Structure formats: C-alpha cells, structure tokens
Amino acid sequence: MQNKPTLTKSLLWLITITTGIVVGNNYYNQPLLGLMAKDFQVTETAISIIAMLTQVGFAMGLLFIVPLGDMVQRKKLILSIFLLIIASLVGMVLAPNLPLLYIASFMVGFSSVVPQMLVPLTAELSTPEKRSSSIGMVMSGLLLGILLSRVAAGFIGDIWGWKAIYYIAIGCMIFLMVLLSAKLPDVHPTFKGNYRQLMHSLIHLAKTQPVLRLSAFRGALGFAGFSAFWITLVFHLEEAPFHAGSAVAGSFGLIGAVGALAASAVGKIATKVSTYNIILVSIFMLLASWIIFYFSGYTYMGLIVGVILIDLGLQSMHISNQSSFFALNIGATNRLNTVYMFSYFAGGSLGSYLASQAWKYYQWDGVVYTGLSCTLLVLIAHLWFGKKTIAK
C-alpha cells in the first residue's frame, strides 16, 4: 500500500497561493463592468450577464470536472485544466463582440475550478487535528484572491483598460502551471467506477448526507447575497453621492480582506466552540451587514463596516460548512466538495441575476432587500435543521 504524501508547510503555502490567484480569474470582471459596458456600448444590465455567466460556468465546471479528482490522477488533471484556463483567458482579450465575450466569460468560470480540487486535497493530506486550520488557511487564500483580484482589476483597469488584467492573468497561469508540475504530489484516485457512476454518486451523496445538504443550502444563499452586493457595488458607487469609478469599487476588496484574514481564526477556535454556534454567529454578521447597507449604504463608512462584516460572516460560515462535511471521512472528498460548491456558485449565479434585476427596477434598496431575504432564509434553515445535523 502506497504511503500518502504529507502536507508540508511549503506545499500548504503553494496550494494557498495557487488557490488565491486562480480563483481571481472569476472576479476580475466585477469592478470592470462599467468599463466593459462603455467599450462594447451596451447597458449595465447587458454587461452584468458576464459576471453571471462566469459563475454559471464555474458551477458547471464544479459539477462536471471536479468529481474527476476522485477518479483520475489529480496532478495530471489539474495541469490539463490549466491549459483550458489559459485558452479561456486569451478568449477574453480577443473577443470582438459581446456574444463571444459571453462565451469566453463562461469558459473562464468553467475552467477555473482548480481551487476546488486543491481544498479537498488539503483535507486529505492534513492530519485530523490540523484539518480545520489547514482548510482555514487555504480558504483565507481563496477569499483574499476573490477580494484582492477586484482591487487589482479596478486599479489596473483605470490605468491601462480592462483587458490588461487578463494579460497579466495569462502570465500568472503559465507560471503556476510550471511550478505545480514540479511540486504537486501524485495522489491516486479512490473511485473505481466509470464517469457515469461517478456522476450518479453525487446524487447519492446529496440524498444520504444531511450534513452536506444543509451546508450546501447555507452556502448557496449566503453566497447569493454576497454576489448581489459585489455585482452592483460598482454601479452604486458610480452614482450620487459617490461618483466614483472602478478603482474605488475595486479598493473595497482591500477592506474585505480584513474580514477574510480574521476568518482564518475559525479553524483555530473550532475545537473550543461548537460548529453550530460558529455558523449562527456568522449568519448574524451577514444580517448585520445588510442592515448597515440599508441605513448607511450611501456613506463610505457604512459601506466599509458592511463589507468587513459580510466578508467575515461568509468566510466563517464557509470554512465551518466545509469542515463539517469533510469530517464525514467517507473517501469522497472531491465529490462532497462538488455538491457543496456547485450549490454555492449556483446560489451566486442566482444572486447575481436577482441583483441585476433588483438594480434595474429598485436600485440600491432592491439589492439590499435581495441580500437580506437570502440571509434570513439561511438563518431559518440553520435554526430549524442545524442541531439535528451537526454532530458537535
């Protein structure tokens, strides 16, 4: 029997950095939507579809690509996916019209699923006592990548135009591909069936694992509200009283990074505080953020405090969700993560769509009501089912 590779500190850092950089591909467009709309001479509603399609693509990639990590050699699969990421990013900068940009945006999301193969890998290689803290570190890298990618895209877009960040991303993907080919360990698959059986097992896991179902529901609606905020923030800031551009919208990612870094402590306190209570406090943070956005969303201070809370709340709940179903230890980490993350980004896609419609008809107040409604549903589900499904 082959010995399992160990998760060294250097490998954990490589996984964390790779996760943060690759996930950024999905979020570069958000602070740049205004610039893209002007470049293609289309409405805000039409250009917002780009962000939605990226998230839909990501959800599809989670569903159809990530489960293969349990079936084929993971290192070879990850390196192959990097080639698809690079081709998709090239498509973004070369797209001559909006329909082709839609396709390229979908493919960027579809291919940028490597982080969701690295998170289960981290869980597998970690010792049980370090699993939560290791996942917390990787997830902090992921959320920092989401937030800081918006910062980079916003500032670079203001200076060199919206395509520049995608050229930089192409270079980063080539560099990471070379590095991972040298450093990533080989992990042999655990699933012995064919692809059809593999996909059918996703349905079986969803039916038979209540911990997974509840985690997926909380994650989906929590991320729906989160996406609703970030998709429309740039449009909100373009109007009175702010009259700000993409750089200011992107800079809010730096503020959100405070919440992401603070949430990394969740893994450390998980041994002292019950998962149920950690998630409950996280949901109340999300609710508080939407209340602040409603009453103080037309001030920079209100937005700053709300951003910290929404990022801290979502990240804390996200880490706790994943730790709870990875602890099932049933030899299906990629597939468990697939069900959860597919639901997560399906929720994000729904939130993006609802936010674009809410903005079109009701502006900022409509967005706040959308996010608040999603979060209230999360709270109800957690209070009703949480203690029945979470073991501790």
Salt bridges, closest charged atoms under 4 A:
ASP70 OD2 - ARG335 NE 2.94
GLU124 OE2 - ARG74 NH2 2.88
